[in-house]
């Protein structure tokens, strides 16, 4: 047994949506460090180009808006022009919306549910032939959906569509896994806790205060997210199917009492 081979992504091709910043960028950087060629996608050409310049030649930008099925088809077509198969798909692109219950708008519901639930399903569908071309019993292709601990427990924030969407993607992961495993495609999920990103402004702007409510007494580091995503994507995750890996410093499974952030 060679432990380096178990966690290697040498020669693998990955696509990380929302890969130009935040959790997607953490994952892309980790994959590249392990030897993968990583395509990143986001709506912003500028953001993608900045990340490519930072992460180097094994990072390739495919900027496209994937909030619609047409956008998912466009991204799949763009990738198919460059690669014959796809080893790893990380469905990370997401959105959030906060508003009081009485004022929560339809736009805030539809935008979040579309990008957080519909997009991962239809992008995986459109990339299914490329994933199937990669997967074998000895080396399955991987689909990793990025959920949230807000889909596993109630948050104090009035982010109704976000919490509903993250609960949905975790269950959708199980249903997709049950179907795609027969084609040697493993579907799993990661449920991040408090990582300081633009999507999680509280963890970004109030890290010390947020850390007080976390059993591990700190917010997540880039390496925490990269390591979890590498584990699921590499040989190490070949026998993991339908599971959600919670990466949250203990908030879901080791928290005592009610989580209140002042």
VEXDREN-2710 file (C-alpha; in Angstrom, 1 decimal):
% VEXDREN-2710
k/r/px/py/pz
1/UNK/0.0/0.0/0.0
2/UNK/1.4/3.4/-1.1
3/UNK/-0.3/6.1/0.9
4/UNK/0.8/8.8/-1.6
5/UNK/-1.1/6.9/-4.4
6/UNK/-4.2/6.7/-2.3
7/UNK/-4.6/10.4/-2.2
8/UNK/-3.1/11.2/-5.6
9/UNK/-5.1/12.8/-8.4
10/UNK/-2.3/12.6/-10.9
11/UNK/-3.7/12.5/-14.4
12/UNK/-7.3/13.2/-13.3
13/UNK/-9.5/15.7/-15.0
14/UNK/-11.9/17.7/-12.7
15/UNK/-14.5/20.4/-13.1
16/UNK/-15.3/22.6/-10.2
17/UNK/-18.3/24.9/-10.6
18/UNK/-18.0/28.2/-8.7
19/UNK/-14.3/27.5/-8.7
20/UNK/-13.1/31.0/-9.0
21/UNK/-13.5/31.9/-5.3
22/UNK/-14.5/30.6/-1.9
23/UNK/-14.9/26.9/-1.2
24/UNK/-14.7/26.1/-5.0
25/UNK/-11.3/27.7/-5.2
26/UNK/-10.1/25.9/-2.1
27/UNK/-11.1/22.6/-3.7
28/UNK/-9.5/23.5/-7.1
29/UNK/-6.2/24.5/-5.4
30/UNK/-6.1/21.2/-3.5
31/UNK/-6.8/19.1/-6.6
32/UNK/-4.1/20.9/-8.6
33/UNK/-1.6/20.3/-5.7
34/UNK/-2.5/16.6/-6.0
35/UNK/-1.8/16.5/-9.8
36/UNK/-5.2/17.0/-11.4
37/UNK/-6.1/19.2/-14.3
38/UNK/-8.9/21.4/-13.1
39/UNK/-11.5/23.3/-15.1
40/UNK/-13.2/26.0/-13.1
41/UNK/-16.4/27.7/-14.0
42/UNK/-18.2/30.8/-12.8
43/UNK/-20.3/33.6/-14.4
44/UNK/-17.4/36.0/-14.3
45/UNK/-14.6/35.8/-16.9
46/UNK/-12.5/38.2/-14.8
47/UNK/-12.8/36.2/-11.6
48/UNK/-11.9/33.0/-13.5
49/UNK/-8.9/34.6/-15.1
50/UNK/-7.6/35.9/-11.8
51/UNK/-7.9/32.4/-10.3
52/UNK/-6.2/30.8/-13.3
53/UNK/-3.3/33.3/-13.0
54/UNK/-3.0/32.4/-9.3
55/UNK/-3.3/28.6/-9.6
56/UNK/-1.2/28.1/-12.7
57/UNK/-1.3/26.1/-15.9
58/UNK/-3.3/23.1/-14.7
59/UNK/-6.2/25.5/-14.0
60/UNK/-8.4/26.3/-17.0
61/UNK/-11.3/28.7/-17.1
62/UNK/-14.7/27.9/-18.6
63/UNK/-16.8/30.9/-17.7
64/UNK/-20.5/30.4/-18.1
65/UNK/-23.7/31.1/-16.2
66/UNK/-25.1/27.6/-15.2
67/UNK/-28.2/28.8/-13.4
68/UNK/-30.3/27.5/-16.3
69/UNK/-30.4/24.1/-18.0
70/UNK/-29.2/25.9/-21.2
71/UNK/-26.2/27.1/-19.3
72/UNK/-25.5/23.6/-18.0
73/UNK/-25.7/22.3/-21.6
74/UNK/-23.3/25.0/-22.7
75/UNK/-20.7/24.2/-20.0
76/UNK/-20.9/20.5/-20.9
77/UNK/-20.4/21.2/-24.6
78/UNK/-17.4/23.5/-23.8
79/UNK/-15.8/20.8/-21.7
80/UNK/-16.5/18.1/-24.3
81/UNK/-14.5/20.2/-26.9
82/UNK/-11.5/19.8/-24.6
83/UNK/-11.8/16.4/-23.0
84/UNK/-13.0/12.9/-23.9
85/UNK/-14.0/12.1/-20.3
86/UNK/-14.4/13.6/-16.9
87/UNK/-13.1/12.0/-13.7
88/UNK/-14.4/14.4/-11.1
89/UNK/-17.3/16.9/-11.0
90/UNK/-17.7/19.2/-8.0
91/UNK/-21.1/20.9/-8.0
92/UNK/-20.2/23.8/-5.9
93/UNK/-21.8/26.9/-7.5
94/UNK/-24.4/28.3/-5.2
95/UNK/-26.4/31.2/-3.9
96/UNK/-28.0/32.4/-0.7
97/UNK/-30.8/34.9/0.1
98/UNK/-31.9/36.3/3.4
99/UNK/-35.1/38.1/4.2
100/UNK/-37.7/38.1/7.0
101/UNK/-40.5/35.5/6.6
102/UNK/-43.2/38.0/5.7
103/UNK/-41.1/39.7/3.1
104/UNK/-39.3/36.8/1.5
105/UNK/-39.5/37.3/-2.2
106/UNK/-40.2/34.8/-5.0
107/UNK/-37.0/35.9/-6.7
108/UNK/-35.0/34.9/-3.6
109/UNK/-36.7/31.5/-3.6
110/UNK/-36.3/30.7/-7.3
111/UNK/-32.7/31.9/-7.7
112/UNK/-31.4/29.9/-4.8
113/UNK/-33.4/26.7/-5.5
114/UNK/-32.4/26.8/-9.2
115/UNK/-28.7/27.2/-8.6
116/UNK/-28.4/25.1/-5.5
117/UNK/-30.6/22.1/-6.5
118/UNK/-31.6/22.2/-10.2
119/UNK/-28.2/23.1/-11.5
120/UNK/-26.3/20.2/-9.8
121/UNK/-28.8/17.7/-11.2
122/UNK/-28.9/18.9/-14.7
123/UNK/-25.2/19.6/-15.0
124/UNK/-24.5/16.1/-13.8
125/UNK/-27.1/14.8/-16.4
126/UNK/-25.4/16.7/-19.2
127/UNK/-22.0/15.5/-18.2
128/UNK/-23.1/11.9/-17.6
129/UNK/-21.6/10.6/-20.8
130/UNK/-18.2/12.0/-20.0
131/UNK/-18.4/10.7/-16.4
132/UNK/-19.5/7.3/-17.6
133/UNK/-16.6/7.2/-20.0
134/UNK/-14.2/7.7/-17.1
135/UNK/-15.7/5.3/-14.5
136/UNK/-14.6/1.7/-14.0
137/UNK/-15.2/-0.7/-11.1
138/UNK/-11.6/-0.2/-10.1
139/UNK/-11.6/3.6/-10.5
140/UNK/-15.1/5.1/-10.4
141/UNK/-15.8/8.7/-11.6
142/UNK/-16.8/11.0/-8.8
143/UNK/-19.6/13.6/-8.4
144/UNK/-19.3/15.7/-5.2
145/UNK/-22.2/18.0/-4.3
146/UNK/-21.4/20.8/-2.0
147/UNK/-24.2/21.2/0.6
148/UNK/-24.1/22.9/4.0
149/UNK/-24.7/22.1/7.6
150/UNK/-27.7/24.5/7.2
151/UNK/-29.3/21.5/5.4
152/UNK/-28.7/19.3/8.4
153/UNK/-29.8/21.6/11.3
154/UNK/-31.8/24.8/11.7
155/UNK/-29.8/28.0/11.4
156/UNK/-30.8/31.2/13.2
157/UNK/-30.7/33.1/10.0
158/UNK/-33.8/33.7/7.9
159/UNK/-32.4/32.1/4.8
160/UNK/-35.4/30.0/3.9
161/UNK/-34.7/28.9/0.4
162/UNK/-31.0/28.4/1.2
163/UNK/-31.7/26.0/4.0
164/UNK/-34.3/24.2/2.0
165/UNK/-32.0/23.9/-1.0
166/UNK/-29.1/22.5/1.1
167/UNK/-31.4/19.9/2.7
168/UNK/-32.6/19.0/-0.8
169/UNK/-29.1/18.6/-2.3
170/UNK/-28.0/16.2/0.5
171/UNK/-31.0/13.9/-0.2
172/UNK/-30.7/14.3/-3.9
173/UNK/-27.1/13.1/-3.5
174/UNK/-28.4/9.8/-2.1
175/UNK/-30.9/9.3/-4.9
176/UNK/-28.3/10.2/-7.6
177/UNK/-25.8/7.8/-6.0
178/UNK/-28.2/4.9/-6.1
179/UNK/-28.7/5.3/-9.8
180/UNK/-25.2/6.3/-11.0
181/UNK/-23.2/3.7/-9.0
182/UNK/-24.3/1.1/-11.5
183/UNK/-22.3/3.1/-14.1
184/UNK/-19.3/3.3/-11.8
185/UNK/-19.9/6.9/-10.9
186/UNK/-19.8/7.6/-7.1
187/UNK/-22.0/10.5/-5.9
188/UNK/-21.2/12.0/-2.5
189/UNK/-21.6/15.3/-0.7
190/UNK/-19.7/17.7/1.6
191/UNK/-21.5/19.8/4.2
192/UNK/-19.3/22.7/5.1
193/UNK/-19.7/24.6/8.3
194/UNK/-18.3/28.1/8.9
195/UNK/-15.7/28.8/6.2
196/UNK/-14.8/32.5/5.7
197/UNK/-16.1/33.2/2.2
198/UNK/-18.1/35.9/0.4
199/UNK/-21.1/33.6/0.6
200/UNK/-20.6/33.2/4.4
201/UNK/-20.1/36.9/5.3
202/UNK/-20.6/36.3/9.0
203/UNK/-17.7/33.8/9.1
204/UNK/-15.6/36.2/7.0
205/UNK/-16.3/39.4/8.9
206/UNK/-16.8/38.0/12.4
207/UNK/-14.5/35.0/12.5
208/UNK/-13.5/35.3/16.1
209/UNK/-17.1/35.7/17.3
210/UNK/-18.3/32.8/15.1
211/UNK/-15.5/30.6/16.4
212/UNK/-16.8/30.9/20.0
213/UNK/-19.9/28.9/19.0
214/UNK/-17.9/26.1/17.3
215/UNK/-16.8/23.1/19.3
216/UNK/-13.3/23.2/17.7
217/UNK/-13.1/27.0/18.5
218/UNK/-12.1/28.1/15.0
219/UNK/-13.6/28.6/11.6
220/UNK/-12.6/26.3/8.7
221/UNK/-9.3/26.6/7.0
222/UNK/-8.7/26.2/3.2
223/UNK/-6.8/23.0/3.9
224/UNK/-9.8/21.5/5.8
225/UNK/-12.0/21.8/2.7
226/UNK/-9.3/20.8/0.3
227/UNK/-8.5/17.6/2.3
228/UNK/-12.1/16.5/2.5
229/UNK/-12.6/17.0/-1.3
230/UNK/-9.4/15.2/-2.1
231/UNK/-10.4/12.3/0.1
232/UNK/-13.7/11.8/-1.8
233/UNK/-12.2/12.4/-5.2
234/UNK/-9.1/10.2/-4.9
235/UNK/-8.6/6.4/-4.5
236/UNK/-9.3/7.0/-0.9
237/UNK/-13.0/7.6/-1.7
238/UNK/-13.6/4.8/-4.2
239/UNK/-15.7/2.8/-1.7
240/UNK/-17.7/5.8/-0.4
241/UNK/-21.2/6.1/-2.1
242/UNK/-24.1/8.4/-1.2
243/UNK/-22.4/9.7/2.0
244/UNK/-22.3/13.3/3.2
245/UNK/-19.0/14.3/4.8
246/UNK/-19.6/17.0/7.4
247/UNK/-16.7/19.4/7.7
248/UNK/-17.8/21.9/10.4
249/UNK/-15.6/21.7/13.5
250/UNK/-18.3/19.7/15.4
251/UNK/-21.3/22.0/15.0
252/UNK/-23.7/19.3/13.9
253/UNK/-22.4/16.2/15.7
254/UNK/-20.5/17.5/18.7
255/UNK/-22.4/20.7/19.8
256/UNK/-23.8/21.1/23.3
257/UNK/-26.8/23.4/23.8
258/UNK/-28.1/26.0/21.4
259/UNK/-25.8/27.7/19.0
260/UNK/-26.3/31.4/19.4
261/UNK/-23.9/34.0/17.9
262/UNK/-24.1/37.4/19.6
END
